[in-house]
Amino acid sequence: MKKIYQLIIKLYFGPLVMTFFIALFILLMQFLWKYIDDFVGKGLEWYIIAQLMFYASATFVPLALPLAILLSSLMTFGNLGEKYELTAIKAAGISLRTVMKPLIVMSIIISAIAFYFSNNVMPYANLKFRSLLYDVQSKKPAVNIQEGVFYNGIDGFIIKIGKKDSDGKTLHNVMIYNHTKRMGNTNLTIAKSGKMELTPDNRFLVFTLYDGSNYEEDLSSQENMLKRPLSRTTFKEEYRRFDLSAFAFSKTNEELFKNHFQMLNLKQLIKAEDTLVKELNLKKNDFFNSFKNRFYHLISQYDTALVLKTDTLPKLKENLLSSTTKEDKIKIFETINNVTMSVKSDIDFWKIDFDERDEYIRRYDIEWHRKFTLSIACLILFFIGAPLGAIIRKGGFGLPVVMSVLFFVIFHILSMIGEKSSREGVMEAVQGMWLSSLVFLPLGIVLTFKATTDSPVFDGDAWKRFFKRFFSKKR
């Protein structure tokens, strides 16, 4: 029996690792295509890109691992069935349940590791990934001044070069607009030729200009704003230095991202959600008290004897309206109408605020359930892939890949629908996040039962006989 268990584990472990890294690679390529514009032309160091890819790949594990388990289990039992090894094992008196035991234990271990990964590793990976991606997206593109194009990458300056020699340094027909005073095109430098060089530490871009002129309009006073006096100076050689510190890659403080729901473990999520719920309840109480006080403050202006009781409305009609003139009634109704419109505006504002806070709280609840859904998904998809492979008896990358992708796409779509419904408040978080698992769990049970009892699920003749008996009973 040990040899059979070793054989099964060996056949399962290879495809599991291979399909996991293939799925991870595909997701990583999708990530690269999505954010390629944020990487190109910024002069990023290779190790920064490597770090970003590493942390990004860690965030793709919840997608890659269930797909790998589904595909590898289907391939393993499909290969056993296709080569009649499963038939030989059954002929020796060993049931499919016994054959599946080591892989069930292995799947439970993988599920436990997946839960630990979701609760402890994923928050850290999300924190590193999000902060690093933010830094990469915030970094300015590297200095790339092209011929005949106005370049505005350096703050406060616009530069145009007529021609650049093959050495990349010698320039011709240089124009530099200085906008540091925020006064428009009032400061212009023109030179026939020049050189462009970076300092050794890459902190400054130095222009050495030859045979040029500086033009500047003095708009420092109201009189000059009307007369617009122009001064012109010529030079044989002039130096211009531009600070490139804004182009350097800088890391943002990770504390700014630390309280996001994706960066927290179970204990932190519970604590943060509890704090948010208390803040929301305090806001609602403040709104209710403010609304009540505004109403009674308005009425007390006309009836000082009015008391805060449940029978306010009859007293309002009796004390306020009965003893007033027609002109006073009109004024009262106008005042009440203005206050009502103001209160309605406040209610609309507070409603938006409450809805946003509710949605934000639901995000924490969704993230709490997500910690468990990955490990349970691994188990459920194993109990779909293993019996399905034993039933269809096809190995390799043909039919198993098609079946795995089909089931996984349906599973992922249901997961996305459930999560979006929970986020919008259509479903409770417990319903939305477990929707896909609840749908696929009965399917896994049925397939496991059919496979262990050798039911002809995909036998065409069996289905023909079934429908013949069904329609004959109808007739």
Contacts in CASP RR format, 6 or more apart in sequence:
PFRMAT RR
TARGET T0000
AUTHOR 0000-0000-0000
METHOD contacts of the structure
MODEL  1
MKKIYQLIIKLYFGPLVMTFFIALFILLMQFLWKYIDDFVGKGLEWYIIA
QLMFYASATFVPLALPLAILLSSLMTFGNLGEKYELTAIKAAGISLRTVM
KPLIVMSIIISAIAFYFSNNVMPYANLKFRSLLYDVQSKKPAVNIQEGVF
YNGIDGFIIKIGKKDSDGKTLHNVMIYNHTKRMGNTNLTIAKSGKMELTP
DNRFLVFTLYDGSNYEEDLSSQENMLKRPLSRTTFKEEYRRFDLSAFAFS
KTNEELFKNHFQMLNLKQLIKAEDTLVKELNLKKNDFFNSFKNRFYHLIS
QYDTALVLKTDTLPKLKENLLSSTTKEDKIKIFETINNVTMSVKSDIDFW
KIDFDERDEYIRRYDIEWHRKFTLSIACLILFFIGAPLGAIIRKGGFGLP
VVMSVLFFVIFHILSMIGEKSSREGVMEAVQGMWLSSLVFLPLGIVLTFK
ATTDSPVFDGDAWKRFFKRFFSKKR
1 94 0 8 1.000
1 98 0 8 1.000
4 89 0 8 1.000
4 94 0 8 1.000
4 99 0 8 1.000
5 101 0 8 1.000
5 102 0 8 1.000
8 76 0 8 1.000
8 99 0 8 1.000
8 102 0 8 1.000
8 103 0 8 1.000
9 102 0 8 1.000
9 103 0 8 1.000
9 106 0 8 1.000
11 76 0 8 1.000
11 79 0 8 1.000
11 80 0 8 1.000
12 72 0 8 1.000
12 73 0 8 1.000
12 76 0 8 1.000
12 103 0 8 1.000
12 106 0 8 1.000
14 72 0 8 1.000
15 71 0 8 1.000
15 72 0 8 1.000
15 75 0 8 1.000
15 76 0 8 1.000
16 68 0 8 1.000
16 69 0 8 1.000
16 72 0 8 1.000
18 72 0 8 1.000
19 67 0 8 1.000
19 68 0 8 1.000
19 71 0 8 1.000
19 72 0 8 1.000
19 75 0 8 1.000
20 64 0 8 1.000
20 65 0 8 1.000
20 68 0 8 1.000
20 72 0 8 1.000
23 63 0 8 1.000
23 64 0 8 1.000
23 67 0 8 1.000
23 68 0 8 1.000
24 57 0 8 1.000
24 60 0 8 1.000
24 61 0 8 1.000
24 64 0 8 1.000
27 57 0 8 1.000
27 60 0 8 1.000
27 63 0 8 1.000
27 64 0 8 1.000
28 53 0 8 1.000
28 56 0 8 1.000
28 57 0 8 1.000
28 60 0 8 1.000
31 56 0 8 1.000
31 60 0 8 1.000
32 39 0 8 1.000
32 53 0 8 1.000
35 133 0 8 1.000
35 137 0 8 1.000
38 133 0 8 1.000
38 136 0 8 1.000
38 137 0 8 1.000
39 49 0 8 1.000
39 136 0 8 1.000
41 141 0 8 1.000
41 142 0 8 1.000
41 144 0 8 1.000
42 136 0 8 1.000
42 139 0 8 1.000
42 140 0 8 1.000
42 141 0 8 1.000
42 142 0 8 1.000
43 142 0 8 1.000
44 136 0 8 1.000
44 139 0 8 1.000
44 249 0 8 1.000
45 249 0 8 1.000
48 132 0 8 1.000
48 136 0 8 1.000
48 249 0 8 1.000
51 128 0 8 1.000
51 132 0 8 1.000
52 129 0 8 1.000
52 132 0 8 1.000
52 133 0 8 1.000
52 136 0 8 1.000
55 125 0 8 1.000
55 128 0 8 1.000
55 129 0 8 1.000
55 132 0 8 1.000
56 129 0 8 1.000
56 133 0 8 1.000
58 121 0 8 1.000
58 122 0 8 1.000
58 125 0 8 1.000
58 129 0 8 1.000
59 122 0 8 1.000
59 125 0 8 1.000
59 126 0 8 1.000
59 129 0 8 1.000
61 114 0 8 1.000
61 117 0 8 1.000
61 122 0 8 1.000
62 118 0 8 1.000
62 122 0 8 1.000
62 370 0 8 1.000
62 374 0 8 1.000
63 412 0 8 1.000
65 110 0 8 1.000
65 114 0 8 1.000
65 374 0 8 1.000
65 378 0 8 1.000
66 374 0 8 1.000
66 377 0 8 1.000
66 378 0 8 1.000
66 381 0 8 1.000
66 408 0 8 1.000
66 411 0 8 1.000
67 381 0 8 1.000
67 404 0 8 1.000
67 408 0 8 1.000
69 107 0 8 1.000
69 110 0 8 1.000
69 378 0 8 1.000
69 381 0 8 1.000
69 382 0 8 1.000
70 381 0 8 1.000
70 382 0 8 1.000
70 384 0 8 1.000
70 385 0 8 1.000
70 404 0 8 1.000
70 407 0 8 1.000
70 408 0 8 1.000
71 400 0 8 1.000
71 401 0 8 1.000
71 404 0 8 1.000
73 103 0 8 1.000
73 381 0 8 1.000
73 382 0 8 1.000
73 385 0 8 1.000
73 386 0 8 1.000
73 389 0 8 1.000
74 385 0 8 1.000
74 386 0 8 1.000
74 388 0 8 1.000
74 389 0 8 1.000
74 395 0 8 1.000
74 400 0 8 1.000
74 403 0 8 1.000
74 404 0 8 1.000
75 389 0 8 1.000
75 395 0 8 1.000
75 396 0 8 1.000
75 397 0 8 1.000
75 400 0 8 1.000
76 103 0 8 1.000
76 386 0 8 1.000
76 389 0 8 1.000
77 86 0 8 1.000
77 385 0 8 1.000
77 386 0 8 1.000
77 387 0 8 1.000
77 388 0 8 1.000
77 389 0 8 1.000
77 390 0 8 1.000
78 86 0 8 1.000
78 389 0 8 1.000
78 390 0 8 1.000
78 392 0 8 1.000
78 393 0 8 1.000
78 394 0 8 1.000
78 395 0 8 1.000
78 396 0 8 1.000
78 400 0 8 1.000
79 85 0 8 1.000
79 395 0 8 1.000
79 396 0 8 1.000
80 86 0 8 1.000
80 89 0 8 1.000
80 99 0 8 1.000
80 390 0 8 1.000
81 87 0 8 1.000
81 389 0 8 1.000
81 390 0 8 1.000
81 393 0 8 1.000
81 395 0 8 1.000
82 393 0 8 1.000
82 394 0 8 1.000
82 395 0 8 1.000
86 96 0 8 1.000
86 99 0 8 1.000
86 390 0 8 1.000
86 393 0 8 1.000
89 99 0 8 1.000
90 96 0 8 1.000
95 452 0 8 1.000
96 387 0 8 1.000
96 390 0 8 1.000
96 451 0 8 1.000
96 452 0 8 1.000
97 452 0 8 1.000
100 386 0 8 1.000
103 382 0 8 1.000
103 386 0 8 1.000
104 382 0 8 1.000
107 378 0 8 1.000
107 379 0 8 1.000
107 382 0 8 1.000
108 379 0 8 1.000
110 378 0 8 1.000
111 375 0 8 1.000
111 376 0 8 1.000
111 378 0 8 1.000
111 379 0 8 1.000
112 375 0 8 1.000
114 374 0 8 1.000
114 375 0 8 1.000
114 378 0 8 1.000
115 371 0 8 1.000
115 372 0 8 1.000
115 374 0 8 1.000
115 375 0 8 1.000
117 374 0 8 1.000
118 370 0 8 1.000
118 371 0 8 1.000
118 372 0 8 1.000
118 374 0 8 1.000
118 375 0 8 1.000
119 265 0 8 1.000
119 266 0 8 1.000
119 371 0 8 1.000
120 265 0 8 1.000
122 262 0 8 1.000
123 262 0 8 1.000
123 263 0 8 1.000
123 264 0 8 1.000
123 265 0 8 1.000
123 268 0 8 1.000
124 263 0 8 1.000
126 260 0 8 1.000
126 262 0 8 1.000
126 263 0 8 1.000
127 254 0 8 1.000
127 257 0 8 1.000
127 258 0 8 1.000
127 263 0 8 1.000
128 254 0 8 1.000
130 257 0 8 1.000
130 260 0 8 1.000
130 262 0 8 1.000
130 263 0 8 1.000
131 251 0 8 1.000
131 252 0 8 1.000
131 254 0 8 1.000
131 256 0 8 1.000
131 257 0 8 1.000
132 251 0 8 1.000
134 252 0 8 1.000
134 257 0 8 1.000
135 249 0 8 1.000
135 250 0 8 1.000
135 251 0 8 1.000
135 252 0 8 1.000
136 249 0 8 1.000
138 252 0 8 1.000
139 247 0 8 1.000
139 249 0 8 1.000
139 250 0 8 1.000
140 153 0 8 1.000
140 246 0 8 1.000
140 247 0 8 1.000
141 153 0 8 1.000
142 247 0 8 1.000
143 153 0 8 1.000
143 154 0 8 1.000
143 205 0 8 1.000
143 244 0 8 1.000
143 247 0 8 1.000
144 151 0 8 1.000
145 151 0 8 1.000
145 159 0 8 1.000
145 161 0 8 1.000
145 164 0 8 1.000
145 196 0 8 1.000
146 161 0 8 1.000
146 164 0 8 1.000
147 161 0 8 1.000
147 162 0 8 1.000
147 163 0 8 1.000
147 164 0 8 1.000
148 160 0 8 1.000
148 161 0 8 1.000
148 162 0 8 1.000
149 160 0 8 1.000
150 158 0 8 1.000
150 159 0 8 1.000
150 160 0 8 1.000
151 158 0 8 1.000
151 159 0 8 1.000
151 160 0 8 1.000
152 158 0 8 1.000
154 205 0 8 1.000
154 242 0 8 1.000
154 244 0 8 1.000
155 246 0 8 1.000
156 178 0 8 1.000
156 179 0 8 1.000
156 180 0 8 1.000
157 176 0 8 1.000
157 177 0 8 1.000
157 178 0 8 1.000
157 179 0 8 1.000
157 180 0 8 1.000
157 242 0 8 1.000
158 176 0 8 1.000
158 177 0 8 1.000
158 179 0 8 1.000
159 174 0 8 1.000
159 175 0 8 1.000
159 176 0 8 1.000
159 177 0 8 1.000
160 174 0 8 1.000
160 175 0 8 1.000
161 171 0 8 1.000
161 172 0 8 1.000
161 173 0 8 1.000
161 174 0 8 1.000
161 175 0 8 1.000
162 171 0 8 1.000
162 172 0 8 1.000
162 173 0 8 1.000
162 174 0 8 1.000
163 171 0 8 1.000
163 172 0 8 1.000
163 173 0 8 1.000
164 170 0 8 1.000
164 171 0 8 1.000
164 172 0 8 1.000
165 171 0 8 1.000
165 172 0 8 1.000
168 196 0 8 1.000
169 195 0 8 1.000
169 196 0 8 1.000
169 197 0 8 1.000
170 193 0 8 1.000
170 194 0 8 1.000
170 195 0 8 1.000
171 193 0 8 1.000
171 194 0 8 1.000
171 195 0 8 1.000
171 196 0 8 1.000
171 207 0 8 1.000
172 192 0 8 1.000
172 193 0 8 1.000
172 194 0 8 1.000
173 191 0 8 1.000
173 192 0 8 1.000
173 193 0 8 1.000
174 189 0 8 1.000
174 190 0 8 1.000
174 191 0 8 1.000
174 192 0 8 1.000
174 193 0 8 1.000
174 194 0 8 1.000
174 207 0 8 1.000
174 209 0 8 1.000
175 188 0 8 1.000
175 189 0 8 1.000
175 190 0 8 1.000
176 188 0 8 1.000
176 189 0 8 1.000
176 207 0 8 1.000
176 240 0 8 1.000
177 185 0 8 1.000
177 187 0 8 1.000
177 188 0 8 1.000
178 187 0 8 1.000
178 188 0 8 1.000
178 189 0 8 1.000
179 185 0 8 1.000
179 187 0 8 1.000
181 187 0 8 1.000
183 217 0 8 1.000
183 219 0 8 1.000
186 216 0 8 1.000
186 217 0 8 1.000
186 219 0 8 1.000
187 214 0 8 1.000
187 215 0 8 1.000
187 216 0 8 1.000
187 217 0 8 1.000
188 214 0 8 1.000
188 215 0 8 1.000
188 216 0 8 1.000
189 209 0 8 1.000
189 212 0 8 1.000
189 213 0 8 1.000
189 214 0 8 1.000
189 215 0 8 1.000
189 238 0 8 1.000
189 240 0 8 1.000
190 212 0 8 1.000
190 213 0 8 1.000
190 215 0 8 1.000
191 209 0 8 1.000
191 210 0 8 1.000
191 211 0 8 1.000
191 212 0 8 1.000
191 213 0 8 1.000
191 238 0 8 1.000
192 210 0 8 1.000
192 211 0 8 1.000
192 212 0 8 1.000
193 209 0 8 1.000
193 210 0 8 1.000
193 211 0 8 1.000
194 207 0 8 1.000
194 208 0 8 1.000
194 209 0 8 1.000
194 210 0 8 1.000
195 207 0 8 1.000
195 208 0 8 1.000
196 205 0 8 1.000
196 206 0 8 1.000
196 207 0 8 1.000
197 205 0 8 1.000
197 206 0 8 1.000
197 208 0 8 1.000
198 204 0 8 1.000
198 205 0 8 1.000
198 206 0 8 1.000
198 244 0 8 1.000
199 205 0 8 1.000
199 206 0 8 1.000
202 244 0 8 1.000
202 248 0 8 1.000
203 243 0 8 1.000
203 244 0 8 1.000
203 245 0 8 1.000
203 248 0 8 1.000
204 241 0 8 1.000
204 242 0 8 1.000
204 243 0 8 1.000
204 244 0 8 1.000
205 241 0 8 1.000
205 242 0 8 1.000
205 244 0 8 1.000
206 239 0 8 1.000
206 240 0 8 1.000
206 241 0 8 1.000
206 242 0 8 1.000
207 239 0 8 1.000
207 240 0 8 1.000
207 241 0 8 1.000
207 242 0 8 1.000
208 237 0 8 1.000
208 238 0 8 1.000
208 239 0 8 1.000
209 235 0 8 1.000
209 237 0 8 1.000
209 238 0 8 1.000
209 239 0 8 1.000
209 240 0 8 1.000
210 236 0 8 1.000
210 237 0 8 1.000
211 235 0 8 1.000
211 236 0 8 1.000
212 234 0 8 1.000
212 235 0 8 1.000
212 238 0 8 1.000
213 232 0 8 1.000
213 233 0 8 1.000
213 234 0 8 1.000
213 235 0 8 1.000
214 232 0 8 1.000
214 233 0 8 1.000
214 234 0 8 1.000
214 235 0 8 1.000
214 238 0 8 1.000
215 230 0 8 1.000
215 231 0 8 1.000
215 232 0 8 1.000
216 230 0 8 1.000
216 231 0 8 1.000
217 228 0 8 1.000
217 229 0 8 1.000
217 230 0 8 1.000
217 231 0 8 1.000
218 224 0 8 1.000
218 229 0 8 1.000
218 231 0 8 1.000
219 225 0 8 1.000
219 228 0 8 1.000
257 263 0 8 1.000
259 272 0 8 1.000
261 269 0 8 1.000
261 272 0 8 1.000
261 363 0 8 1.000
261 364 0 8 1.000
261 367 0 8 1.000
262 367 0 8 1.000
264 272 0 8 1.000
264 364 0 8 1.000
264 367 0 8 1.000
265 371 0 8 1.000
266 368 0 8 1.000
266 371 0 8 1.000
269 364 0 8 1.000
269 367 0 8 1.000
269 368 0 8 1.000
270 368 0 8 1.000
272 364 0 8 1.000
273 361 0 8 1.000
273 364 0 8 1.000
273 365 0 8 1.000
273 368 0 8 1.000
276 357 0 8 1.000
276 360 0 8 1.000
276 361 0 8 1.000
276 364 0 8 1.000
277 361 0 8 1.000
279 357 0 8 1.000
280 354 0 8 1.000
280 357 0 8 1.000
280 358 0 8 1.000
280 361 0 8 1.000
283 350 0 8 1.000
283 353 0 8 1.000
283 354 0 8 1.000
283 357 0 8 1.000
284 354 0 8 1.000
287 350 0 8 1.000
291 343 0 8 1.000
291 346 0 8 1.000
291 347 0 8 1.000
294 339 0 8 1.000
294 343 0 8 1.000
295 343 0 8 1.000
296 306 0 8 1.000
296 308 0 8 1.000
298 335 0 8 1.000
298 336 0 8 1.000
298 339 0 8 1.000
299 306 0 8 1.000
299 312 0 8 1.000
299 316 0 8 1.000
299 320 0 8 1.000
300 306 0 8 1.000
302 320 0 8 1.000
302 324 0 8 1.000
302 332 0 8 1.000
303 315 0 8 1.000
303 316 0 8 1.000
303 319 0 8 1.000
303 320 0 8 1.000
305 319 0 8 1.000
306 312 0 8 1.000
306 315 0 8 1.000
306 316 0 8 1.000
306 319 0 8 1.000
306 320 0 8 1.000
307 315 0 8 1.000
309 315 0 8 1.000
320 332 0 8 1.000
321 329 0 8 1.000
321 332 0 8 1.000
324 332 0 8 1.000
358 425 0 8 1.000
359 423 0 8 1.000
359 424 0 8 1.000
359 425 0 8 1.000
362 422 0 8 1.000
362 423 0 8 1.000
362 425 0 8 1.000
362 429 0 8 1.000
363 423 0 8 1.000
365 422 0 8 1.000
365 429 0 8 1.000
366 419 0 8 1.000
366 422 0 8 1.000
366 423 0 8 1.000
366 429 0 8 1.000
366 433 0 8 1.000
368 429 0 8 1.000
369 429 0 8 1.000
369 430 0 8 1.000
369 433 0 8 1.000
369 434 0 8 1.000
370 433 0 8 1.000
373 415 0 8 1.000
373 433 0 8 1.000
373 434 0 8 1.000
373 437 0 8 1.000
376 437 0 8 1.000
377 411 0 8 1.000
377 436 0 8 1.000
377 437 0 8 1.000
380 437 0 8 1.000
380 440 0 8 1.000
380 441 0 8 1.000
380 444 0 8 1.000
381 407 0 8 1.000
381 408 0 8 1.000
381 411 0 8 1.000
381 440 0 8 1.000
383 444 0 8 1.000
383 445 0 8 1.000
383 447 0 8 1.000
383 448 0 8 1.000
384 407 0 8 1.000
384 440 0 8 1.000
384 443 0 8 1.000
384 444 0 8 1.000
384 447 0 8 1.000
385 404 0 8 1.000
385 407 0 8 1.000
385 447 0 8 1.000
386 448 0 8 1.000
386 451 0 8 1.000
387 444 0 8 1.000
387 447 0 8 1.000
387 448 0 8 1.000
387 450 0 8 1.000
387 451 0 8 1.000
387 452 0 8 1.000
388 403 0 8 1.000
388 407 0 8 1.000
388 447 0 8 1.000
388 451 0 8 1.000
389 395 0 8 1.000
389 400 0 8 1.000
389 451 0 8 1.000
390 451 0 8 1.000
391 447 0 8 1.000
391 450 0 8 1.000
391 451 0 8 1.000
391 457 0 8 1.000
391 458 0 8 1.000
392 399 0 8 1.000
392 400 0 8 1.000
392 403 0 8 1.000
392 458 0 8 1.000
394 400 0 8 1.000
407 440 0 8 1.000
411 436 0 8 1.000
411 440 0 8 1.000
412 436 0 8 1.000
414 435 0 8 1.000
414 436 0 8 1.000
414 439 0 8 1.000
414 440 0 8 1.000
415 433 0 8 1.000
415 435 0 8 1.000
415 436 0 8 1.000
417 432 0 8 1.000
417 435 0 8 1.000
418 427 0 8 1.000
418 431 0 8 1.000
418 432 0 8 1.000
418 433 0 8 1.000
418 435 0 8 1.000
418 436 0 8 1.000
419 432 0 8 1.000
419 433 0 8 1.000
421 427 0 8 1.000
421 431 0 8 1.000
421 432 0 8 1.000
421 435 0 8 1.000
422 428 0 8 1.000
422 429 0 8 1.000
422 431 0 8 1.000
422 432 0 8 1.000
422 433 0 8 1.000
427 435 0 8 1.000
447 457 0 8 1.000
449 455 0 8 1.000
450 457 0 8 1.000
451 457 0 8 1.000
456 462 0 8 1.000
END
